[in-house]
Amino acid sequence: MPCKVENRLTNPHASWDEKEKAFKTMLAIFKKRVSEAGIISEFKQRQSYESKGEKARRKKKESDRLRQRAIDGKKVREYFGRD
C-alpha cells in the first residue's frame, strides 16, 4: 500500500515558520499512515529468521489473545445487558 503525502499546506512565498509547521503536519500524517499500514512492525519482524514452528506458535498466541478479547467483550456486554 503506497503511502503518499503531499505538501499542499503552504505557498512558495510562505514564511519559514509556516513551512516548518506544514512539514511537521506532513511528517505526523506520514508516521500515522506508516503505522496503520504496519510497515515498521513487519520490518522488525523480518529482521531475523523465524522458523515454521516459531511462526505457528506466534500465530496461535495471537489468535488466543484475540479470542480472549472477544470473550471478555461478550462478558461485558452481557453484564450491562447489551447484545
C-alpha positions as CSV (number, residue, x, y, z in Angstrom):
1,M,0.0,0.0,0.0
2,P,1.7,3.2,-1.1
3,C,1.9,6.0,1.4
4,K,1.6,9.3,-0.4
5,V,1.7,12.5,1.5
6,E,1.8,15.9,-0.3
7,N,2.7,19.3,1.0
8,R,-0.3,21.4,-0.1
9,L,-0.4,23.4,3.1
10,T,2.0,26.2,2.1
11,N,2.6,28.5,-0.8
12,P,6.1,29.1,-2.2
13,H,6.2,32.6,-0.6
14,A,5.3,31.4,2.9
15,S,7.4,32.3,5.9
16,W,9.8,29.8,7.4
17,D,7.6,29.2,10.4
18,E,4.6,28.3,8.2
19,K,6.8,25.9,6.2
20,E,8.1,24.3,9.4
21,K,4.5,23.8,10.7
22,A,3.4,22.3,7.4
23,F,6.3,20.0,7.4
24,K,5.6,18.8,10.9
25,T,2.0,18.2,10.0
26,M,3.1,16.3,6.9
27,L,5.5,14.2,8.9
28,A,2.8,13.3,11.5
29,I,0.5,12.2,8.7
30,F,3.2,10.1,7.2
31,K,4.1,8.4,10.5
32,K,0.4,7.7,11.2
33,R,-0.1,6.1,7.7
34,V,3.1,4.0,8.0
35,S,2.0,2.8,11.4
36,E,-1.5,1.9,10.2
37,A,0.0,0.0,7.2
38,G,2.1,-2.0,9.6
39,I,5.3,-1.4,7.7
40,I,7.6,-0.8,10.7
41,S,6.3,-3.9,12.6
42,E,6.7,-6.1,9.5
43,F,10.3,-4.8,9.0
44,K,11.2,-5.5,12.7
45,Q,9.7,-9.0,12.4
46,R,11.6,-9.8,9.2
47,Q,15.0,-8.7,10.7
48,S,15.6,-12.2,12.0
49,Y,14.7,-15.6,10.7
50,E,11.6,-17.2,12.1
51,S,11.2,-21.0,11.8
52,K,7.9,-22.6,10.9
53,G,7.4,-23.7,14.5
54,E,8.1,-20.3,15.9
55,K,5.7,-18.8,13.3
56,A,3.0,-21.2,14.2
57,R,3.4,-20.6,17.9
58,R,3.3,-16.8,17.4
59,K,0.1,-17.0,15.3
60,K,-1.6,-19.4,17.8
61,K,-0.7,-16.9,20.6
62,E,-2.1,-14.0,18.6
63,S,-5.3,-15.9,17.9
64,D,-5.7,-16.9,21.5
65,R,-5.3,-13.3,22.5
66,L,-7.9,-12.1,20.0
67,R,-10.3,-14.9,21.1
68,Q,-9.9,-13.9,24.8
69,R,-10.6,-10.2,23.9
70,A,-13.8,-11.3,22.1
71,I,-14.8,-13.4,25.2
72,D,-14.1,-10.5,27.5
73,G,-16.1,-8.1,25.4
74,K,-19.0,-10.5,25.3
75,K,-18.9,-10.8,29.1
76,V,-19.0,-7.0,29.4
77,R,-22.0,-6.8,27.1
78,E,-23.8,-9.5,28.9
79,Y,-23.1,-7.8,32.3
80,F,-24.6,-4.5,31.0
81,G,-27.5,-6.2,29.2
82,R,-26.4,-5.3,25.7
83,D,-26.1,-7.8,22.9
